[in-house]
Amino acid sequence: MNVHTQRLRIPGPAGELECALDAPAEGTSARGLAVICHPHPLHGGTMDNKVVQTLARACVQLGWRTVRFNFRGVGTSRGAWDEGRGEVEDALAVIAACRQGEEPLLLGGFSFGGYVASQAAQRVAPAAQHLLLVGPATSRFEVAQVPAGTLVVHGEQDEVVPLSSTLDWARPQALPVVVVPGVGHFFHGQLPLLKAIVLRHLAG
């Protein structure tokens, strides 16, 4: 995201995974580790996606060490698309490699990455203390049930994942969904608003 971004390669289940680590301002003690998952690898999703970077910037601003990573087969990450199964394993490998001891853990994801983050959070429960899902792929993948304090943000006019699908997923959990009026899947022109929503949630 900036000149201070540290590029890492960590061992993954299908080979090395390409990661980018951003630390909070020098002299600031980190609140914990945030791991952000990117959209669908077969539809151009990478760790440099603008929504992913927006989530990462918000986390760094509030003092989290933040890792973005490319799923297997994306960028220079080894391996090949595994229909979501292996990609959850990739996220777990990044958590295992980057988390320091029992430090607080935040998981975030956009679209397909929201599915991965939800499944990973379930696998490491109760370690994941915060969960951020933006436009989660509820119509396409089995997004897991999530804790009550999860932030879910969805565009009213999402053309990829219908808002109705996410509301149907959230309803049995009595889970609030933040709906951004007039916004599509990629939050074009509304990334500052998305960042503000995330900052407000995490600061609270």
Buried (B, 14 or more C-beta within 10 A) or exposed (E): BEEEBEEBBBEBBBBBBBBBBBBBEEEEEBBBBBBBBBBBBEEEBBBEBEBBBBBBBBBBBBBBBBBBBBBBBBBEBBBEBBEBEBBBBBBBBBBEBBBEEEBBBBBBBBBBBBBBBBBBBBBBEEBBBBBBBBBBBBBBBEBBEBBEEBBBBBBEEBEBBBBEBBBEBBEEEEBEBBBBEEBBBBBEEBBEBBBEBBBEBBEE
